[in-house]
């Protein structure tokens, strides 16, 4: 019964996730109508005021499209970027990219992102967000425990965080309220450069394990809000 309830709710949340794409450029209206709150105002303040390179891992959970609004309107305007996977339908991708960039963030295609992200982190001391809960190829992966199975975890965000000497600070927007009509920004504890200091490969593995565990924790809190309709454990 519980599984059926979660599955039914998941379909509803998935539909809302795609519809929220049209709300990205209206993020300020959500603020004005008090529909957006932070789980910890102190953590949000630290997140927005940190003056240094940041990597912000997140996942396909809750209202992930609205995170562009947070980055563009509240955190380092002009110094924020999001790395995404380009869709096969280029016409649709261009429209979606324009909507996402309307709030002041830059969208980088993951296949061409490394040099651009390092420029954001090292030269601009800015922030880059990554969706880290999808499957990836063997050459991109480190294999780690995830929701009770071994998953291929994209190691790229960890490599760039270590190279950029960045704070790794996961964040997620989930829906709350009786009708899921409000939004809550949840943050994990930041992983600072001194926390993952050490040999290069070990530092990368530590960062990747950290953001993988963070995504698992938020999914276990809100399982019905995770976009799970893909083969997360495809790569073996």
N, C-alpha and C positions, 0 to 999 in steps of 0.2 A: 504493500500500500504506500509506504513512504517513497519507494522508487517511482511509482506511478505519479505521485504528487510532484516529485522533483522534475520528472520528465515533462509533465504537462506545463508546469510553471516555466521550464526551460524554453519551451517553444514560444511562450508569450514574451519572455525577456529577450529572446533572439530577435523577434519581430521589432521590438522597441529599439534594440541596438541599431538596427538599420535605419529606422525612422529618425533616430536622434542625429543622424548625419546631417539632416536639414536644420538642426538646432545649433550646430557648431558656431555659426556666426552670430547667434543670438544669446551667447553665453551671459552677456551682461544683464539681459532681461531676467535670467534665472537668479542672478545675484540681487537684482532690484526687488524681485518678488519673494526673496528669502527662501528660495527653493534649494539652495546650495549651502551646506554647512560642512565644517571639518570635524573629524572625530577628535582631533586635538588642535586647538587654535595655537598652542605653543609650538607644536611640531610644524604646522603650516607656516608660522612666522619664521621659524628657523630655516625652513625649506626655501621660502621666498627671499630671505635676506642674506642667505649664504653667498659670500663673494668669492667664488672659486669654481673650478670645473665640476660639473655634476653629470652623472649618468643616472637616468631615471627608468629603471626596468618597470614594466607593467605587463598586463595580459589582456586577453579577450574576455574580460569579465565586466559585468555591469555596463555602465555607460562609457565604454572606453573611448568612443568618438569625442565625447565632451572634454576629454583631457587636453585636447588641443586648445580649448578655451582657457583652461587654467594656465597653461604654459604661455599662451600669447598675451593674456590680459593681466595676469597676476605675478608672473615670474620672469624676470629679465627680458622685458620686451625687446625684440630685435636680436636677442642672443639665444634663441631657443630653436630646436629642430627636432623632428621626429623621423625615424627611419622606418620605412614601410616596404612591403613587397609589392612590386608593380603588378597590377592586374593585366590579364591577357587582352581584355577589351580596352584598347587604348583610349577610345572616345570616352568611355565611362571613367577611366582612370584620370583623365585630364579634368573632368568636371569635379570629381571627388577631391582631387589635389587642389583645385582652385577654392573649393569650400573650406578645406582644412587650412589653407594658407591665408584665408580671409581674416583670421584672428591674430595674425602676426607671427606665425611659426613658419619655418622652412621645412619642406618635405623632401627627404632624400630617398632615392631608390636604393635598396639594400645592396644592389650589385655595384653601385658606384659611390658608396657612402664613406668608406674608411678615411680617405684623405679629407673630405669635407667635415666629418665629425671631429677629427683631430684638430682641424682649424678652429672649430667652435670651442673645443675644450681647451686647447693650448694657447691660442692667440686671443680669443674673445673671452675666455674664462666663463663660457656659457654652459648651457644644459642641452643634453640630447636624450630623448626618450626612445626606448626600444620595447616592442612587444616580444616577450621572450618565452611564450608558452606554446609555440607551434613546432611542428616537426621540422627537421632539417636533414641535409645530406650528411654522409659519413665524414666528408672532408671538412665540414663546418662544425662537427659535433664533438662534445665530450659526453660520455654516457654516465648518467647519474640517476639515483632513485627519484621517482616522481609518482605520487599517488599509488604506491604499492608495486610499481613496475619499474623496469629500467628504461629510461627515455633518452633519446638523442637531444641534447640541449645545445642550442646555438652558442658557441663560445665567442663569437664576434664581439658582443657587448662587453664581455669580460676583458678581452684583449685590448679594446680601445680604452676601457676604464683604467687599466693598468698603465698603458702607454701615456694616457693623459693625466695620470696621477689624480684621478677624480674621486669625489665622494660618490658612493653608489647608494641611491636613496629611492627605494620602490614606493610607488603610489598608485592608488586605484580609486575609481568612482563607482560606488554601488548605489542601488536604488533602495530607499527605505520608506516607511510609512505604510498605512493600511492598504493603500492602492498603489504603492511604489511610486508615489507622485513627487517625492523629494529625493535629493541626491546627497550622498555623504562621501567626503573625500577621506580615504583611509591611507595612512602612511606607516611604513615599517621603520624600524630603527636604522639610522644610516650606518653604512659600512665605510669607514674612513680609510684613507691610504695607509695610515699606521696600523690599521687592523688587518690588512692583507699584505703587509710588507714581508719580503722574503724572496727566495729564488723566483725567477720570472714565471716558470711553468706552474709552480705551486701557488703563486699569487693569482694567476688566471683561474686555476681550478677552484681556489677558495671563493673568488668573486662569483663564478658560475654557480657553484653550490649554494651560495648565499641567496642569489635572486631566484633560483629554482625552488628553494625551500620557502621563500617569501610568497611566491605565486601559489604554492601548494597550500599554505596557511589560509590565504584569502579565499581560495576555492572551497576549502573545507568549511569556512564560515558561511559562504554563500554559494553552495553547489548549484542551485537552480539558475544562477546568473552567469555561469561559465559557458562560453560558446564551445561546446565539445563536439560539434558535428563534423569532425574531421578525424583522421586516423593519427592521433597524437603519437602513438608508439610504432608507426610504420617502419622507420629505419631501425634496423637491428644491428 
